[in-house]
Amino acid sequence: MDEPLSYLDGQFLPASQMAIPVSDAGFALGATVTEQLRTFSGRLFYLEEHLERFYRSLQLVGISLRESSADLVRAAERIVAANWQLCDGEDDLGLSLFATPGTLATFNEGRHGRPCVGIHTYRLPFGLWADKYQSGQKLVVTDVQQVPTTCWPAELKCRSRMHYFLADQKAAAIESGARALLLNRAGAVLETSTANILLYREEGKIVTPPIEDVLPGISLTVVHRLATQLGLDWDHSTLCCEDIAEADEVFLSSTPFCLLPVISMNGQTIGSGLGGSVFQSLIRAWSREVGFDIVEQAQNFANR
């Protein structure tokens, strides 16, 4: 097969045939639970941890799948094995796993549909971040806030993310290339769109927002483990914009790019304005973890 393989509701099919109806709650309401994974050398990274979070999100929204976690492991690994063969041997894939409640009763004569689950892959768009390992990421605070936990729990990973879209649009309009830094109503720093935020202080401590206030990032747990191996202390604390501005280094962690340095917030330079020594140590440690230089890979495939 010269077309990527995908999975939808118990069937393996070519990616071009993968579709859900417009009557599905995932489309009509954005009611979709999701996980984003990536491969390293064609192997899915932290698959079991992503699936554990996925099933926790399903539990939070009351979606019960026919597929077990073991079923989805087998499906994901089969798809990656097939689709990675269509890539350059040093390239890698992103994998999207999603589930929806199914067809809305509104569009189905009052009858609810059964849940829909799907898996598909894509070649990682390295060009979106390859240069930022050196040039860094700029952040801007806008008037768009994070959704409060009275709407849905911070630990729920879902696609109802219009505020991400609006916040990033506004941030880029204020400063070219910037991403939005999201705060809560009290002004506490929480995260950026699709990434956890971490700061480093000279005394050798990495600090992140309280666990209960943010999505429990899988990549964040990797950084925590690598930081511990490097002898760095770790703490969770309520952070404000002044903490970010005054930090020696600031990082973003997320599945596709792993770790990026932040060089400014609202136009104010952070630290030296470059990726610092702690970032360099952590990104080298991550590269050792996966067996190759992830920065070099991104640069090699940025313009494929």
C-alpha positions in Angstrom: 0.0 0.0 0.0 1.4 3.4 -1.0 -1.1 5.3 1.2 -0.9 5.6 5.0 -3.1 3.2 7.0 -5.6 4.5 9.6 -8.1 3.0 12.0 -11.7 4.0 12.5 -14.3 2.1 14.6 -12.7 -1.3 14.5 -11.6 -1.1 10.8 -8.2 -0.5 9.2 -8.6 1.6 6.1 -6.6 3.9 3.8 -6.2 7.4 5.4 -8.1 9.0 2.5 -11.2 7.0 3.5 -11.2 8.1 7.1 -14.1 10.4 7.9 -16.7 11.1 10.6 -20.2 12.5 9.7 -21.1 16.1 10.3 -23.7 14.9 12.7 -21.1 13.5 15.0 -20.7 15.4 18.3 -17.0 15.6 17.7 -17.6 17.8 14.7 -20.8 19.6 15.7 -19.7 20.4 19.3 -16.0 19.8 19.4 -16.7 17.1 21.9 -13.6 15.1 21.2 -11.2 13.4 23.6 -7.7 13.2 22.0 -4.1 12.2 22.5 -1.1 13.3 20.3 1.9 11.0 20.2 5.1 10.9 18.2 7.7 8.3 17.2 11.4 8.2 17.6 13.1 5.9 15.0 9.6 4.6 14.1 8.7 3.6 17.7 5.9 5.3 19.7 7.1 7.2 22.7 5.4 6.7 26.0 2.4 5.0 24.4 1.1 3.4 27.6 1.2 6.7 29.5 -0.7 8.5 26.7 -3.3 5.7 26.7 -3.7 6.0 30.5 -4.4 9.7 30.2 -6.7 9.0 27.2 -8.9 6.6 29.2 -8.9 9.0 32.1 -10.3 11.7 29.8 -12.9 9.3 28.5 -14.0 8.5 32.0 -14.3 12.2 32.8 -16.7 12.8 29.9 -18.6 9.5 30.2 -17.5 7.9 26.9 -17.2 4.1 27.0 -15.4 2.5 24.1 -15.7 -1.1 22.9 -11.9 -1.1 22.4 -9.7 -1.9 25.3 -6.4 -0.2 25.9 -4.7 -3.3 24.6 -6.8 -3.1 21.4 -5.6 0.4 20.8 -2.0 -0.5 21.5 -2.2 -3.1 18.8 -3.9 -0.8 16.4 -1.5 2.1 16.9 1.6 -0.1 16.6 0.2 -1.7 13.4 -0.5 1.7 11.8 2.9 3.1 12.7 4.7 -0.1 11.5 2.9 0.3 8.1 3.2 4.1 7.7 6.8 4.5 8.9 7.8 2.3 6.0 6.5 5.0 3.7 9.0 7.5 5.2 12.7 8.1 5.1 14.3 5.8 7.6 15.5 8.8 9.7 12.1 10.6 9.6 9.4 10.2 12.2 5.6 10.4 12.6 3.0 12.1 14.7 0.0 10.0 15.7 -3.4 11.3 16.6 -5.8 9.2 18.7 -9.3 10.5 19.2 -12.8 9.5 20.4 -16.1 11.2 20.2 -19.6 10.5 21.8 -20.9 9.7 18.3 -23.9 11.0 16.4 -25.9 13.6 18.2 -29.5 12.7 18.9 -30.5 16.1 17.5 -29.4 14.9 14.0 -30.6 11.3 14.4 -34.3 11.4 15.2 -33.7 11.6 18.9 -31.3 8.5 19.0 -27.8 8.8 20.3 -25.1 7.2 18.2 -22.4 5.0 19.6 -18.9 6.4 20.4 -16.4 6.8 17.5 -12.7 6.1 17.9 -10.0 6.7 15.3 -6.2 6.7 14.8 -4.2 8.3 12.1 -0.6 9.4 11.5 1.2 12.2 9.8 4.8 13.1 9.1 6.0 15.5 11.8 6.0 19.1 10.6 9.6 19.8 11.8 9.7 23.1 9.9 7.3 24.6 12.4 9.9 24.4 15.2 13.3 23.3 13.9 14.9 26.8 14.1 13.5 27.5 17.5 15.9 25.2 19.3 18.4 27.9 18.6 16.3 31.1 18.0 13.8 30.3 20.8 10.1 30.9 21.2 8.6 34.3 22.0 5.5 34.5 24.3 2.8 37.2 24.6 0.1 37.5 27.2 -3.3 38.4 25.6 -6.7 39.0 27.0 -7.8 35.4 26.2 -7.6 33.3 29.4 -7.4 29.6 30.1 -10.8 27.8 30.4 -11.5 27.7 34.2 -11.7 24.3 35.8 -15.3 25.0 36.6 -16.0 24.3 32.9 -13.9 21.1 32.6 -11.0 19.6 34.6 -7.5 20.7 33.7 -6.5 17.1 33.3 -9.0 16.5 30.5 -7.3 16.5 27.1 -9.9 17.5 24.5 -10.2 19.4 21.2 -12.5 22.1 22.5 -9.7 24.6 22.2 -11.1 27.7 20.5 -9.4 29.8 23.1 -6.0 28.4 22.0 -6.8 29.5 18.4 -7.9 33.0 19.4 -5.1 33.5 21.9 -2.4 32.5 19.4 -3.9 34.7 16.7 -3.8 37.7 19.0 -0.3 36.9 20.2 1.1 36.7 16.6 -0.7 40.0 15.7 1.1 41.7 18.6 4.5 40.1 17.9 5.4 38.1 14.8 6.2 34.5 15.6 4.9 34.7 19.2 2.7 32.2 21.0 0.1 33.0 23.7 0.9 32.5 27.4 -2.4 31.6 29.1 -3.3 32.9 32.5 -6.3 32.2 34.8 -8.6 34.9 36.1 -6.3 35.6 39.1 -3.4 36.2 36.7 -1.5 33.0 37.5 0.5 31.5 34.7 -0.8 28.1 33.5 0.4 27.0 30.1 0.7 28.0 26.4 -1.4 26.5 23.7 -0.4 22.8 23.5 2.6 23.1 25.7 3.5 23.1 29.4 5.7 25.9 30.7 8.7 25.5 33.1 11.2 28.0 34.5 14.7 27.6 35.9 16.2 29.6 38.7 19.9 30.0 39.4 19.7 28.1 42.6 19.3 24.9 40.5 15.5 24.5 40.7 13.0 24.0 37.9 9.5 25.2 38.8 6.2 24.5 37.0 2.6 25.5 37.9 0.6 23.3 40.3 -0.3 19.9 39.0 -4.0 20.4 39.6 -4.1 23.6 37.5 -2.7 22.3 34.2 -2.9 19.4 31.8 -0.5 16.7 33.1 1.9 16.7 30.2 3.6 13.4 29.2 6.6 15.4 28.0 6.6 17.3 31.3 7.1 14.0 33.1 10.0 13.1 30.8 11.7 16.5 31.5 11.2 15.9 35.3 12.9 12.6 35.1 15.8 13.9 33.0 16.2 16.9 35.3 16.4 14.6 38.3 19.1 12.6 36.6 21.0 15.9 36.0 20.8 16.7 39.7 18.3 19.6 39.3 15.6 20.2 42.0 11.9 20.3 40.9 9.0 22.2 42.4 5.4 23.1 41.7 4.3 26.6 42.6 1.8 29.3 41.6 3.6 31.5 39.1 2.9 35.0 37.8 4.2 36.9 34.8 7.0 38.5 36.9 8.3 35.0 37.8 8.6 34.2 34.1 10.2 37.5 33.2 12.8 37.2 36.0 13.7 33.6 35.5 17.2 32.6 34.3 15.7 30.2 31.7 12.2 29.3 30.6 11.2 26.2 28.5 8.1 24.8 26.8 7.6 21.0 26.8 5.2 19.2 24.3 5.1 15.9 22.4 6.1 17.0 18.9 9.2 19.2 19.7 10.0 17.8 23.2 11.5 20.9 24.6 12.1 24.5 23.4 13.7 27.5 25.0 11.6 30.7 25.6 13.5 33.9 24.8 11.0 36.7 25.6 7.7 37.5 27.1 5.7 40.6 26.0 8.8 41.8 24.2 11.0 41.6 27.3 14.1 39.4 27.0 14.3 36.4 29.3 17.8 35.6 30.6 20.4 36.0 27.9 17.8 35.9 25.1 19.1 32.5 24.0 18.7 28.9 25.0 20.7 28.6 28.2 23.0 25.9 29.6 20.2 24.0 31.4 18.1 23.8 28.2 21.1 22.5 26.3 21.7 19.9 29.0 18.1 18.7 29.0 17.8 18.5 25.2 21.1 16.6 25.0 19.7 14.2 27.7 16.5 13.7 25.7 18.6 12.9 22.6 20.5 10.3 24.5 17.2 8.9 25.7 16.0 8.3 22.2 19.3 7.4 20.6 19.9 10.3 18.2 20.1 14.1 18.1 16.5 15.3 18.0 17.6 18.9 17.1 19.6 17.6 14.1 16.7 15.5 13.0 14.3 18.4 13.0 16.7 20.5 11.0 17.3 17.8 8.5 13.6 17.3 7.8 12.4 20.9 8.2 12.2 21.4 4.4 11.3 17.9 3.2 
